Amino acid sequence: MTGLHKSDFKNPLLNWIDSRLPIFTMMEKEYGQFPSPKNFNYFWNFGAIATIVLLVMIATGIFLAMNYDPNTTDAFSSVQRIMRDVNYGWLLRYVHMNGASMFFAAIYIHIYRGMYYGSYKAPRELLWMSGVLLMLLMMATAFMGYVLPWGQMSYWGATVITNLFGAFPVVGNWIVTLLWGGFSVDNPTLNRFFSLHYLLPFVIVGVVFLHVAALHISGSNNPLGIDVKSEADTVPFHPYYTMKDSIGLCVFFLVFALFVFFMPNFFSEPDNSIPANPLQTPNAIVPEWYLLPYYAILRSVPDKLLGVICMFGSILVWFILPWLDTSPVRSARFRPIYRWMMRLLPIDMGVLAWVGAHHPEGIYIIEGRVFTLLYFAHFAALPFVGIFETPLPLPESISRPVLPARPGGGGGGGPLPAGAAAKPMEKP
């Protein structure tokens, strides 16, 4: 029959569907036969892990929204009803609540891997930038979700963060009024945040599709940071990496289950178990842990407007990372100075998170300012590191470093002789 796609699936139902809508052929091509570098390590699991956690968050969020009342009078009590009266409501809420932390943990590792191995370099600039956009969308979604329980920390967190936009000249007050829907954080604010919190995950799914499309066009990076030279450098994504991702998912969800069933309130603030009271300010207004470094940067700058600019700039600087890093070498494995810089960066972020969790007084003010300067110094130094750093010699092929030594054939760790092509491994 003309006009139909020729499907190779033997199952009659799959063949009938695929011949009219070749979705299974596309999935087989993009996720089955897709050639992937053979030397991925377990850091490459976290993209798939983050995708699965996103689906879990959407599924649990839909069921929670069925029982949630986005009204300042009833929001807090509706959350308590979900916990106590809705069948498995406690499980849905604990999975959703802890899922946000697990989601950000996976994303931070995913981003760090991209930075360490230079996955933002050409031709993957748009891939990297779409990932940074995903990060910003996730932060906005998480912040709005934090407001919905309408406890003390929810209310005052919304008040503090939305007031930050008032620091912008000319348009600041207009933005704050738009976010509030009035002249203070009240019922219109809660309704807007609930609507956006429900909508943004589906926007995130759309950007994820663009992110994956960009990945499949430009191809995956690898720990060596060198391009694929031949078919011998790759393996099909399935079954090699579907199995490897499955192992990573099992370990990750074991940790996830540990928090859900044994430490469900580990990441939550006790003050958020108290109904919101506009007349009583908590002793300390603390965001979730995954926002603490940026909160510390905000408070480390004495000027409010400059602090807001630095806070947003600490993430927006990631957009221009492909152009800040001038080194022709991607992977930190072959860049001695950059490798040490990337080892110090998570320490810097950890100290900033520690500072953000404490009152801005005494030693915490000094630490905050010092480590804020170190954070921005990391990115400011990248153009000069690329110029003055002497990289180590790169291997000529992905296959050479990962293949074992062969009798009479030399070791497996050095570069190939000049002009030699990588050959597939011989089958036993």
C-alpha positions in Angstrom: 0.0 0.0 0.0 1.5 3.3 -1.0 1.9 6.2 1.4 2.6 3.9 4.4 5.9 3.6 6.3 7.5 0.2 5.9 7.7 -1.2 9.4 10.0 -4.1 10.4 8.2 -5.0 13.6 6.9 -8.6 13.6 4.2 -8.0 16.1 1.0 -7.3 14.0 -0.3 -4.6 16.3 3.0 -2.7 16.5 3.5 -3.2 12.7 0.0 -1.8 12.0 0.6 1.3 14.2 4.2 1.9 13.1 3.3 1.7 9.4 0.9 4.6 9.9 2.7 6.5 12.7 6.4 5.4 12.8 6.8 6.2 16.5 8.3 2.8 17.3 10.8 3.1 14.5 11.8 6.5 15.7 12.3 5.2 19.3 14.3 2.2 18.0 16.5 4.6 16.0 17.0 7.2 18.7 17.1 5.0 21.8 17.9 1.5 20.5 20.4 1.8 17.7 21.7 5.3 18.7 25.5 5.0 18.6 26.9 6.2 22.0 30.6 6.5 23.0 31.7 3.2 24.6 33.4 4.9 27.6 30.5 6.5 29.5 30.9 6.3 33.2 28.2 6.4 35.8 28.1 10.2 35.8 26.2 9.8 32.5 23.3 8.1 34.4 22.0 11.3 35.9 20.3 12.6 32.8 18.1 9.6 32.6 17.6 9.6 36.4 16.5 13.2 36.3 14.0 12.4 33.5 12.4 9.6 35.5 12.2 11.7 38.6 10.5 14.5 36.6 7.8 12.0 35.5 7.4 10.9 39.1 7.0 14.5 40.2 4.4 15.2 37.5 2.4 12.0 38.4 2.4 12.6 42.1 1.7 16.3 41.6 -1.5 15.6 39.5 -2.9 13.4 42.2 -2.0 15.9 44.9 -3.7 18.7 43.0 -6.9 16.7 43.0 -7.1 17.2 46.8 -5.4 20.6 47.3 -7.4 23.8 47.9 -5.5 26.9 46.6 -7.0 29.2 49.1 -5.2 31.0 51.9 -8.0 29.9 54.4 -7.9 26.2 53.5 -4.5 25.5 51.8 -2.8 24.4 55.0 -5.7 22.3 56.3 -6.1 20.7 52.8 -2.4 19.5 53.0 -3.1 18.0 56.4 -6.2 16.3 55.0 -4.1 14.8 52.2 -1.7 13.5 54.8 -4.3 12.0 57.1 -7.5 11.2 55.2 -6.7 10.7 51.5 -5.7 7.1 50.7 -1.9 7.0 50.5 -1.9 10.7 50.5 1.0 10.7 52.9 3.0 8.7 50.4 2.1 10.9 47.5 3.1 14.0 49.5 6.4 12.6 50.9 7.4 11.3 47.4 6.6 14.7 45.9 8.2 16.7 48.7 11.4 14.7 48.8 11.4 14.2 45.1 12.2 17.9 44.6 15.4 17.5 46.6 16.3 14.3 44.8 15.5 16.0 41.4 17.9 18.8 42.2 20.6 16.4 43.5 20.5 14.6 40.2 20.5 17.8 38.2 23.4 19.3 40.1 25.5 16.1 39.5 24.4 16.2 35.8 25.5 19.8 35.4 28.8 19.3 37.3 29.5 16.4 35.0 28.9 18.6 32.0 31.3 21.3 33.4 34.0 18.8 34.4 34.1 17.0 31.0 33.5 20.1 28.9 30.1 19.1 27.5 29.2 22.7 26.9 31.9 23.2 24.2 31.2 23.2 20.4 29.1 21.8 18.9 27.0 21.4 22.0 26.4 25.1 22.9 22.6 25.0 22.4 22.4 21.7 24.2 24.1 23.3 27.2 22.1 26.5 27.1 18.8 24.5 26.9 20.0 22.6 30.1 20.6 25.9 31.9 17.1 27.1 30.8 15.7 23.8 32.3 17.5 24.6 35.6 15.9 28.1 35.8 12.5 26.6 35.0 13.0 24.0 37.7 14.0 26.6 40.3 10.9 28.7 39.5 8.7 25.6 39.8 10.3 24.4 43.0 10.0 27.9 44.6 6.3 28.1 43.8 5.7 24.6 45.0 7.4 25.5 48.3 4.7 28.2 48.8 1.7 25.9 48.3 1.6 24.3 51.8 1.0 27.8 53.2 3.0 27.3 56.3 5.1 30.0 58.0 8.2 29.4 55.8 6.0 29.2 52.7 4.4 32.6 53.3 7.5 34.4 54.4 9.7 32.8 51.8 7.2 34.1 49.1 7.2 37.5 50.7 11.0 37.8 50.8 11.7 36.4 47.3 9.0 38.3 45.5 10.1 41.6 47.2 13.5 41.1 45.6 12.1 42.1 42.2 11.2 45.5 43.7 15.0 46.3 43.7 14.9 46.7 39.9 14.5 50.3 38.9 11.3 51.5 37.0 9.7 48.0 36.5 10.5 46.5 39.9 7.2 47.5 41.7 5.2 46.5 38.7 6.7 43.0 38.7 6.0 42.6 42.4 2.4 43.7 42.0 2.0 41.3 39.1 3.4 38.4 41.1 1.2 39.2 44.1 -1.9 40.0 42.2 -2.5 42.8 44.8 -0.6 44.7 47.4 0.6 41.8 49.5 1.2 38.1 49.5 -2.4 36.8 49.7 -5.0 34.7 48.1 -4.4 35.9 44.5 -0.7 35.1 45.0 -1.4 31.6 46.1 -3.7 31.0 43.1 -1.1 32.3 40.7 1.7 30.2 42.2 -0.5 27.1 42.2 -1.5 27.6 38.5 2.1 28.2 37.5 3.4 25.3 39.6 1.0 23.0 37.8 1.8 24.4 34.3 5.6 24.7 34.4 6.4 21.0 34.7 4.7 20.5 31.3 6.8 23.4 29.9 9.8 21.6 31.3 8.9 18.4 29.5 8.8 20.4 26.2 12.2 21.9 26.9 13.5 18.4 27.8 12.4 17.2 24.3 14.4 20.0 22.7 17.3 19.2 25.0 17.3 15.5 24.0 16.8 16.5 20.3 19.9 18.7 20.5 21.8 15.9 22.1 20.9 13.5 19.4 21.9 16.0 16.7 25.3 17.0 18.1 26.0 13.6 19.7 27.1 12.8 23.3 30.3 13.9 24.8 32.4 11.4 26.7 34.9 11.3 29.6 37.9 11.8 27.3 36.2 14.7 25.6 37.3 13.6 22.1 35.2 13.1 19.0 34.1 9.7 17.8 36.4 8.5 15.1 34.9 5.3 14.0 32.2 2.7 14.7 34.7 1.0 17.0 34.4 3.9 19.4 30.6 3.4 19.9 28.1 0.9 21.1 24.3 0.9 20.6 22.5 2.7 23.4 20.4 -0.5 24.0 21.2 -2.8 25.7 24.4 -1.3 27.0 23.3 1.9 28.4 19.7 1.0 29.1 21.1 -1.6 31.5 23.7 0.7 33.0 21.0 3.4 33.5 18.7 0.8 35.1 21.4 -0.1 37.7 21.9 3.6 38.4 18.1 4.1 38.8 17.9 1.2 41.2 20.6 2.7 43.5 19.2 6.2 43.2 15.6 5.1 44.1 16.9 3.1 47.1 18.3 6.4 48.4 15.1 8.1 47.5 13.1 5.5 49.4 15.3 5.9 52.4 14.3 9.5 52.7 10.6 8.9 51.9 10.0 6.1 54.4 12.6 6.7 57.1 13.4 10.5 57.0 10.5 12.1 55.2 11.0 15.5 56.9 14.8 15.6 56.6 14.8 18.5 54.1 11.8 20.4 55.5 11.8 23.3 57.9 9.9 22.8 61.2 8.3 26.3 60.9 6.5 25.1 57.8 4.4 22.9 60.0 2.8 26.0 61.5 0.0 27.7 59.5 1.1 31.0 57.8 0.8 34.0 60.0 1.4 37.4 58.4 1.8 39.0 61.9 4.6 36.7 63.1 7.9 36.5 61.4 10.0 33.3 61.8 13.3 33.5 63.5 15.1 32.7 60.2 13.7 32.6 56.7 15.5 29.8 55.0 14.9 28.4 51.4 15.3 24.8 50.4 18.9 23.5 50.5 19.2 23.5 46.7 18.7 27.3 46.6 20.9 28.1 49.6 24.1 29.0 47.7 22.3 31.7 45.6 20.6 32.9 48.8 24.0 33.3 50.4 25.3 35.3 47.4 22.2 37.6 47.7 22.9 38.3 51.3 26.6 38.7 50.9 26.3 41.8 48.9 25.4 44.9 51.0 23.5 46.7 48.2 20.0 45.1 47.5 20.0 45.7 43.7 23.6 44.5 43.3 22.8 41.5 45.5 19.8 40.6 43.3 22.0 41.0 40.1 24.7 38.8 41.6 22.2 36.1 42.7 20.7 35.9 39.2 24.1 36.4 37.5 25.5 33.4 39.4 23.3 31.2 37.3 23.0 33.3 34.1 26.8 33.2 33.8 26.4 29.5 32.9 24.8 30.5 29.6 28.0 32.1 28.3 30.3 29.3 29.7 31.0 27.9 26.2 32.5 31.2 25.2 34.3 31.9 28.6 36.3 28.7 28.4 38.8 29.3 25.6 40.7 26.0 25.9 40.5 23.7 22.8 40.5 20.7 25.1 37.1 19.6 26.6 37.8 17.1 29.4 39.3 18.1 32.7 41.2 14.8 32.6 43.7 16.5 30.3 43.6 20.0 31.9 45.7 20.2 35.1 44.6 23.7 36.3 41.0 23.4 35.2 40.7 20.0 37.0 41.7 21.6 40.3 39.3 24.5 39.7 36.5 22.0 39.1 37.4 20.2 42.3 37.2 23.4 44.3 33.9 24.6 42.8 31.6 22.2 44.7 33.5 23.0 47.9 32.8 26.7 47.2 29.1 25.9 46.6 28.9 23.8 49.7 30.3 26.6 51.9 27.9 29.0 50.3 25.0 26.6 51.1 26.2 26.4 54.7 26.4 30.2 54.9 22.9 30.6 53.4 21.4 28.3 56.1 22.7 30.7 58.9 22.0 34.2 60.0 24.0 36.8 58.1 26.1 37.8 61.0 29.7 37.5 62.3 31.9 35.0 60.5 29.1 34.0 58.1 29.1 37.5 56.5 32.9 37.2 55.9 32.6 33.6 54.6 29.7 34.6 52.3 31.6 37.5 50.7 34.9 35.5 50.3 33.3 32.5 48.7 31.0 34.7 46.6 34.1 36.3 45.2 35.7 32.9 44.7 32.6 31.7 42.8 32.7 34.5 40.3 36.5 34.3 40.1 36.2 30.8 38.8 34.3 32.0 35.7 36.3 35.1 35.3 39.5 33.1 35.3 38.4 30.6 32.6 39.5 32.7 29.5 43.0 33.1 31.0 43.3 29.5 32.0 42.5 28.4 28.5 45.3 30.6 27.2 48.1 29.8 29.8 47.3 26.2 30.6 49.3 23.4 29.0 47.0 20.4 28.4 48.2 16.8 28.5 48.4 14.9 25.2 45.0 13.6 24.0 44.5 10.0 22.9 43.8 9.6 19.2 40.8 7.4 19.8 38.2 6.5 22.4 38.9 2.8 21.8 42.6 3.0 22.6 42.4 4.0 26.3 39.5 1.6 27.1 40.6 -1.6 25.3 42.8 -3.9 27.4 46.4 -4.6 26.4 46.8 -7.3 23.8 49.7 -9.8 23.6 52.3 -8.3 21.3 50.0 -5.3 20.6 51.1 -2.8 23.2 49.3 -1.4 26.1 45.8 0.0 26.0 46.4 3.3 27.5 48.6 5.2 25.1 47.7 7.0 21.9 47.6 5.1 18.6 50.5 5.5 16.2 50.1 8.4 13.8 47.6 7.6 11.0 46.4 4.4 12.6 42.7 3.8 12.6 40.8 2.3 15.5 39.5 -1.2 14.6 36.6 -3.1 16.2 37.5 -5.7 18.8 37.7 -9.1 17.4 35.1 -11.6 18.6 36.4 -14.6 20.5 
